[in-house]
Amino acid sequence: MLVLHNIHGDTPFPSDFVTTLFALDAEVEYYEIVLQPDGSAQAVKQSSTLEAMVQKIVANPPPSEQSQNLRRYILMSYSVPLSKDNGVVLSQKVALREVNSHAIVNAATNLSFGDGLNVATARLIFGNIASFPWRASRTESALQGNELSLDLISKLCSILDEEVRAALAQWQDAFANVPDEGFTDNYKASSAVSMFYKAMLNALVKRGGKVPPHLESAGNEYWGNWPSSTGRQYYTVQDFKKPVSQPYIKGTALAQCSGQTHYTQEIAPPPRTLYAGVVQANAALGKAAFKRPGDLDATLTMDDLSEYLREQFPEFVSIISYSDIPKYGVNYQGIGLDQPLFADAIVLYVGQCLGLLIAETEEAALRITRLVNEQCVDVTQAEWDQPWNLPVLTLEDAIDRGSIFPDSPATAPWVMHVWKITRPHSQFDWMATEDGAPRHPDIVVAEHIDVGGISCTRIANSQRTGGQAHFYMETQAALAIPSDEGRMVVHSSTQSPLEIQQSVAMALSSHYNKVKIQTALLGGGFGGKTEQTRFVAAPTAVAARVLNRPVRLIVPRDQDTALIGKRHALYGECQIAVDDGTVDNKNKGLIRGLHLTMWADGGAYYDCSYIVSNCIQTRIDNAYMIPNFESQIDVCRTNTAPNTAMRSFGDIQGKTVLENAIDDAAAQLGIRPEEIREKNFYVRGDMAPYGQVLTACYIKEVWAYLKEKCDYDKKVSDVEDFNSKNKWRKRGISMIPVKYGSGYNFEQLKQSTAIIVANQADGSIVIHQGGVEMGQGLLTQVQQVAAYVLNIPLDLIHVESPQTDTTPNTTSSGASTGTPYSCEAVKRTAEILRKRLMDFGYQLLKDNGDDWCKAHGIDFWNYGLQGWAAEVSPPNMAPALIWQNIVNLAYVYRLGLTATFNIDIPQGDFDMPVLGFKPADKQPQIPGITPSSTDPSGVLNQFVGYTYSAACSVVEIDVLTGETKILSSDIVYDMGWSLNPALDIGQVEGAFIQGVGYLLTEELVTQSKPIAANYREGKLNTVNTWRYKIPAHVTIPLEMNVYLFPRNDPSVINIPPDDQGIFSAKEVGEPPLVLAISVFFAVKDAVRASRKERGKLALFRLDAPATPQEVRRACDVTLSDL
């Protein structure tokens, strides 16, 4: 059993089952392996209680040569005593997620009663307080022999609190060498007390004791007892566009679900393939060095290490490092040309690639790489001046130390960011002075001020949102195959074939036409397979070139998470001035001014952090017309993996900061935040702070539609009613709008190419295009568009994934552009081919007459709307579609059956006129980067359009433990006219739940202090599913309804149609994720309800993710509350 296995010297495992067995005083039978003097081993059968067995193991740690307890004990059986009629047993746990998640703390209570409520015996067991199930003996003694009552429970909570904290202090040294999971002793103690309190209420109710109705729900058993999720999907189709607009299942779905799809990892390697593992740095800052296992003093070169490994492992081939980059090849790559494929001069984060270890088999590559990473890698201290010779591990530390990326680095002078956006004519004399600005994490300041003669409430607050791992199902992978004539073929799991082609060509010092990138379907991407995939594919290609053999690299999950950057954490300080209604009550809630100062965590290198920060800047205004508005952002350098693109490009972080200011302002004014939001919406003709006019804005209409569909007023009433009847369980509700600017803000990226080839024999179609299928259904929607334009069946169409020698110069499939760009290119290409064949048919009609055309089965003009999709059977010809006959005849007449087109995506060609860049004299100076001496300046193109959406969510929290359950989410998403409602609703639902994970459970925890020579500060501890919890099925709201906003709704009938999308469809991949903010602020609403009921301040800070620990901290429950 893992509990016994890990008692000494390993990470303790708080088994829920074992904790319960302890409480039940279960008995076990086991064999103890006893070593004899002659070296032999004897198995001695033993029987005892499980508790006695554990105490024996605790008291007798294994000899040093036996570090694993299970080598000494073999558990044979356990027996659980029958429950007693007068007994009450309850097992509980609190965890990051309700299923498949080990406990932060668990508890099991076993009470037996005498007469009435008199407690005869008590066993109170808690997990994760010590390295084994821990028993609260003092509290048991104080409970036994007494009559259970609310007064007694309150006293016992104080005793237990002292007892638990003493135990945690006692075991502090034992836990000191355990990787940090991010849970404080204070939360563990409060959770233990809370679960005890709940267990006692549960027992009181079951024994017929008197419990006030408003307390009863605290004793109910919720874990695993929630009903299954349900929901509805609503959409409107346009049948005249068939098969476009129809809800077809994704074409690859069945193959994916049945395991028949071959991802990059599953491509059969060619003969003589070698296998690679990533040698990674184990320190956050310094110079890489190597050593032999067990030899702490001798420093080896990479060549020395290779020679040692060659002696030890016959399967070992080589270690490829920066010295193997070909002459004139480029090691430093990425947007800032600052990140090495292989670290050379300095290491900047734990997990950075030092080299690729190559072996003859995949198993050997993984095994030897693991040994090297654990025992051979060393990193000496950086030779930078203090304090820069110490790593910067947190965003807050970076802000305090001024570790901020400068614009226009010497390596890439074009790399710069929009520092400020200030709405023209804004005034900020209403703001607090520097001394009044917030920098304390738990303090929100509220004051009355005057803004232009109008009485306002000013809120100064701060908000932090964490990072998020992409956690794609398929990890990073590449297969590089040297080919004839010096070519290199690379199969890469990437969203950006062009960038990978560029990276490989640069690394190999090769012409682009010598590099072919082939992509298969991706098992998820979410932005993590754009820029960062360079640092997987290019090193693999270097290894293949050096060894002149195919090389395959599949990065294991824990190494992938450590190597690849993530969503940017964001810290924001905000001041907001809101009309308090003193001058005119109708204006109460109008936002008169807003100022934001933000810092993003960029990680160790530039990557695309400035693109992300620019997206934050140009979307953070959300849906609100604010006359005095300014936002400012900087990107910080930390010694963590370089953060990169991720779904929504920073928008969920930025809007969380903004909406938090509105939420606090509403609390101070005594109104609901939805009232402020609704009162400040943009209308058609308004201008965003960066200078773009909103020509077709209908956020008000979408908002009203959602309020009606979700019955918002009733939901608010139901929440208030529930909260009035329950003290320790509270509900919250929040309704959030999202205005999301569409597309890239860089003109050259707004293009796409397609090639359509018709096969003469059967008229089947092969489409080559640049979009990467990564689960979003791109290939299916391309099929639908081609079938509609060409008027042929879907099963005659096959769509290829990109390969750079066929469709070069492909724009990265990101920013929700992959599907619309590819579909638009295919549409225009299909129109060319359709016109060519139609003209050909009409020319044959003109030359030969209708009878001749009928006889050859090409008379599509005689079949009305069905056209050449009609099946005909002319004399002496097999039945076929007219399309197939005309394609065959076109081949006979030597008419081209290949069409191609490069689409220039329309709209958004103008520049944003109101952008502010940081002048040279304000640029920071940090080691390793030389900034330009000239003032940066740049441009961003306007958005091609906007989506206008909204969501309303209701949650229920456990005030005592901080756990959250989403009761309902109603989502109205503005798709324009959907190409495929089934796929688009799937995107809405998937993005929304991914956003929920980001805001509730997905917490990144970095080791803050070293616990071993190879386990140092800066190491990411949440690298796999053991400690990092993405959403599960229980995360889905109990009721989840999705509405694609009907573009023919009477409320918007007079607003011009959206013309920026393919067939009037809008983007869908990213904006729905931002709507998950409604869940976060519903949690905050519930916390506020509890705080206000207990006399606490209504203004408080709640950071994201709102884990149980964070929610419990914000609730601020004390022993006196119990």
Summary of the structure (lengths in Angstrom):
residues: 1122
radius of gyration: 32.1
end to end distance: 36.4
largest distance: 108.1
contacts: 4053
relative contact order: 0.11
helix: 34%
strand: 23%
